[in-house]
Amino acid sequence: MIGFSHRNPNPAGASPTIQHLRLADLERLHLGWSSRYDADELELILTAEPGLGLWMPETGEYVVGGPWRHRGEIASVLELSASAGAPQLLAALADASEDLGKRLVIASEHAETRRRAFYDSAGYELVEEILIYELSRVSPSQLSVTDLAFERVSVDDEHTLSDLIELDHAAFPWLWWNSREEFDNYGHSTGVEIHLGRTSDGRSASYIGVTRFRTWGHLDRIAVAPDLRGRGLGLQSLEWAASLLGAGGARRIGLSTQARNTVSRRLYERYGFRRIPSQDYALYGRWLGGVEPS
């Protein structure tokens, strides 16, 4: 078995023994009731992402990584089953990710919360704070009249998919780009609809993505072409999305946005969305091989 020595040793003493997690090692892991995966699922993950599974044989502690939002250049902490060795395993995962050419490794606090000092000790920083909003009263209504002509589109149409990717990457910062694989997965998910808004000359100016859950809906995405901002198209797209969900039976609508995205936050609050701070979460991570791409 080949050992793995990460580049950020424990300053308090010798680095613990960290090795790549192989399929043959899975039977030696202690998969407790809190584990998100069973042995068969971990086998599939390790097969798909070789090199992003690490463990400490002496203690059985381990970390397993995989792509974040179907982005091959961003690694995500899928499962961290460790206590004392957790910071060392996270640091080792960052080193392994960099060796594989990743640009960033992400640890999401969506499911669990740790102290900031924990991430500091692993060399991770706060990358993004995610804020949760909800519109608690949605009245059934006809779809709004806008300056854009909205049409439901399919990611199976290559021309449409190319338009969505181009608009998406122009509208959002690098971290939040949807990859082709993410669009394919999202577009084929249950309850999802994507609507593209075009100007009178047929230009792709806006798109929205929503998910229906019976009497509750989620606004997954609103994108507006940067050179068309300031014309009210963001508000019109939001009104279209809310009307679409309301007409389909939604009585509440949820969404999430980044704390630093003050423009979107003002738009949502102006429309009537209210914060749900208890559901906020953070993304910690380490930029690899340089700084955050612009």
C-alpha positions in Angstrom: 0.0 0.0 0.0 1.4 3.4 -1.0 1.3 6.0 1.8 0.1 9.6 1.2 1.8 12.5 2.9 0.0 15.8 2.6 1.9 19.1 2.4 0.5 20.6 5.5 1.8 18.4 8.4 0.4 18.7 11.9 2.5 21.4 13.6 1.9 19.8 17.0 3.8 16.6 16.0 4.4 14.1 13.3 1.9 13.8 10.5 -0.5 10.9 10.9 -0.4 8.1 8.4 -2.8 9.0 5.6 -3.2 6.6 2.7 -5.3 6.5 -0.5 -8.5 4.6 0.2 -8.7 1.6 -2.1 -11.7 -0.6 -2.8 -10.1 -3.4 -0.8 -10.0 -1.1 2.2 -13.7 -0.5 2.4 -14.4 -3.6 4.5 -12.1 -2.1 7.1 -14.0 1.1 7.5 -16.5 1.6 10.3 -19.6 2.8 8.5 -21.8 4.0 11.4 -25.4 5.0 11.4 -24.4 8.6 10.6 -22.7 7.6 7.3 -24.4 9.0 4.1 -23.2 5.9 2.1 -23.0 2.2 2.4 -20.0 0.1 1.2 -21.5 -0.4 -2.3 -22.1 3.3 -2.8 -18.6 4.2 -1.6 -17.3 1.6 -4.1 -19.1 3.4 -6.9 -17.7 6.8 -5.8 -14.1 5.6 -5.5 -14.3 3.9 -8.9 -15.6 7.1 -10.5 -13.2 9.4 -8.6 -10.0 7.5 -8.0 -7.5 9.5 -5.8 -10.2 11.4 -3.9 -10.6 8.9 -1.1 -8.2 9.0 1.8 -8.0 7.4 5.2 -6.0 6.7 8.4 -5.7 2.9 8.7 -4.8 3.1 12.4 -8.1 4.8 13.4 -10.4 4.0 10.4 -11.1 7.7 9.9 -11.6 8.7 6.3 -12.7 11.4 3.8 -14.2 10.8 0.4 -14.4 13.5 -2.3 -16.1 13.9 -5.6 -17.1 16.5 -8.2 -19.1 19.6 -6.9 -22.3 20.2 -8.9 -20.9 18.1 -11.8 -17.9 20.4 -12.1 -14.8 18.3 -12.8 -12.5 21.1 -11.9 -14.0 21.5 -8.4 -13.8 18.8 -5.8 -16.3 18.4 -3.0 -16.1 16.7 0.4 -18.8 14.1 0.1 -18.2 12.5 3.4 -15.8 13.1 6.3 -15.9 10.4 9.0 -13.3 11.6 11.4 -12.7 13.3 14.7 -9.2 14.0 15.8 -7.8 13.4 12.3 -10.4 15.5 10.5 -8.3 18.6 9.8 -5.4 16.5 8.5 -7.7 14.5 6.2 -9.2 17.7 4.8 -5.8 19.1 4.2 -4.7 15.9 2.5 -7.9 16.0 0.3 -6.9 19.5 -0.9 -3.4 18.3 -1.8 -4.8 15.2 -3.6 -7.3 17.4 -5.5 -4.5 19.8 -6.6 -2.5 16.8 -7.8 -5.4 15.9 -10.0 -5.6 19.4 -11.5 -8.6 20.7 -9.5 -9.0 24.4 -9.1 -10.9 24.3 -5.8 -12.0 21.9 -3.0 -15.3 22.7 -1.3 -16.8 21.6 2.1 -20.5 22.5 2.3 -22.1 23.0 5.7 -25.5 22.3 4.4 -25.9 19.1 6.4 -23.6 19.9 9.4 -22.0 22.8 11.1 -18.4 23.1 12.5 -16.4 25.8 14.1 -14.6 28.3 11.9 -11.4 27.3 13.7 -11.8 23.7 12.4 -11.6 24.8 8.8 -8.7 27.3 9.6 -6.7 24.4 11.0 -7.2 22.5 7.6 -6.2 25.6 5.6 -9.8 26.2 4.3 -11.4 29.6 4.2 -14.9 30.8 4.0 -15.8 30.8 0.2 -19.5 31.7 0.3 -22.4 32.2 2.6 -25.7 30.9 1.3 -28.9 32.7 2.4 -32.3 31.0 2.3 -35.4 33.0 1.4 -39.1 32.1 1.2 -42.2 33.7 -0.3 -44.9 32.5 2.1 -48.0 33.5 0.2 -48.4 32.9 -3.5 -51.7 33.6 -5.2 -52.7 31.5 -8.2 -52.6 33.8 -11.2 -52.2 34.0 -14.9 -48.6 34.2 -16.2 -47.3 37.8 -16.2 -47.0 39.9 -19.3 -43.3 40.8 -19.8 -41.0 42.4 -22.4 -39.7 38.9 -23.0 -41.3 35.9 -24.7 -40.8 32.9 -22.4 -40.8 29.4 -23.7 -40.2 26.1 -21.9 -37.0 24.5 -23.3 -35.3 21.1 -23.1 -31.7 20.4 -22.4 -31.9 17.7 -25.0 -31.9 20.3 -27.7 -28.3 21.0 -28.5 -28.8 24.6 -29.8 -30.9 25.5 -26.8 -28.4 24.0 -24.4 -25.6 26.0 -26.0 -27.7 29.2 -25.5 -28.3 28.3 -21.8 -24.7 27.6 -21.1 -23.5 30.8 -22.8 -26.1 32.9 -20.9 -25.4 31.1 -17.6 -21.6 31.7 -17.8 -22.1 35.3 -18.7 -24.5 36.0 -15.9 -22.8 34.2 -13.0 -19.4 34.2 -11.4 -17.1 31.2 -12.2 -18.0 29.3 -9.0 -21.6 29.2 -9.9 -21.4 28.2 -13.5 -23.6 25.3 -14.6 -21.6 22.8 -16.6 -23.1 20.9 -19.5 -23.3 17.8 -17.2 -25.1 19.9 -14.5 -27.6 21.2 -17.0 -28.3 17.6 -18.2 -28.8 16.3 -14.7 -30.9 19.2 -13.6 -33.0 19.3 -16.8 -34.0 15.7 -16.4 -34.8 15.9 -12.6 -38.4 15.3 -11.5 -40.5 18.5 -11.3 -37.9 20.7 -13.0 -38.8 23.2 -15.8 -36.5 25.6 -17.6 -37.9 28.6 -19.4 -35.9 30.8 -21.8 -36.9 34.4 -22.2 -36.2 36.0 -25.6 -36.3 39.6 -26.8 -38.5 40.6 -29.8 -35.5 39.9 -32.1 -35.1 36.4 -30.8 -32.1 37.0 -28.6 -31.7 34.8 -25.5 -31.9 37.4 -22.7 -33.0 35.5 -19.6 -33.7 32.1 -18.3 -35.4 30.7 -15.2 -35.2 27.2 -13.6 -37.9 26.0 -11.2 -38.8 22.9 -9.4 -42.4 22.0 -8.3 -43.2 20.0 -5.1 -47.0 19.9 -5.0 -48.0 23.0 -3.1 -44.4 24.2 -2.7 -42.0 25.4 -5.4 -38.4 26.3 -5.6 -36.8 29.0 -7.7 -33.5 27.4 -8.7 -32.1 29.9 -11.1 -32.6 33.3 -12.6 -30.1 34.6 -15.2 -30.1 37.8 -17.1 -27.6 38.8 -19.8 -25.3 41.3 -18.2 -25.6 43.9 -21.0 -29.4 43.9 -20.7 -29.4 44.5 -16.9 -31.0 47.7 -15.6 -34.1 47.3 -17.8 -36.2 45.5 -15.3 -35.8 42.1 -16.9 -34.7 40.5 -13.6 -37.9 41.5 -11.9 -40.0 40.4 -14.9 -38.2 37.1 -14.9 -38.9 36.7 -11.2 -42.6 37.6 -11.6 -42.8 35.1 -14.5 -41.3 32.4 -12.3 -43.6 33.1 -9.3 -46.6 33.2 -11.6 -45.6 29.9 -13.2 -45.3 28.2 -9.9 -48.4 29.8 -8.5 -50.4 28.7 -11.5 -49.2 25.2 -11.0 -50.4 25.1 -7.4 -47.5 26.4 -5.3 -48.5 28.3 -2.2 -44.9 28.9 -1.0 -41.7 29.5 -2.9 -38.2 29.0 -1.7 -34.8 30.1 -3.1 -31.2 30.6 -2.1 -28.7 33.2 -3.0 -25.2 34.3 -2.0 -24.8 36.8 0.9 -22.5 39.0 -1.3 -25.0 39.1 -4.1 -26.7 42.3 -2.9 -28.4 43.0 -6.2 -30.3 39.7 -6.1 -31.1 40.1 -2.4 -32.7 43.5 -3.0 -34.7 42.1 -5.9 -36.1 39.2 -3.8 -36.8 41.3 -0.8 -38.5 43.9 -2.9 -40.8 41.2 -4.3 -41.7 39.9 -0.8 -39.3 37.1 -0.1 -38.2 36.9 3.5 -35.0 35.4 5.0 -35.1 32.1 6.8 -31.8 32.5 8.8 -32.1 29.1 10.5 -31.6 27.4 7.1 -28.6 29.5 6.0 -25.3 27.6 5.4 -21.7 28.2 4.5 -19.2 26.9 1.9 -15.6 26.5 3.1 -12.8 25.6 0.7 -9.3 26.0 -0.5 -8.3 27.5 -3.8 -5.7 25.3 -5.5 -2.9 26.4 -7.7 -3.7 30.1 -7.4 -6.5 32.5 -6.6 -10.2 32.5 -7.4 -10.9 32.7 -11.2 -12.6 35.8 -12.3 
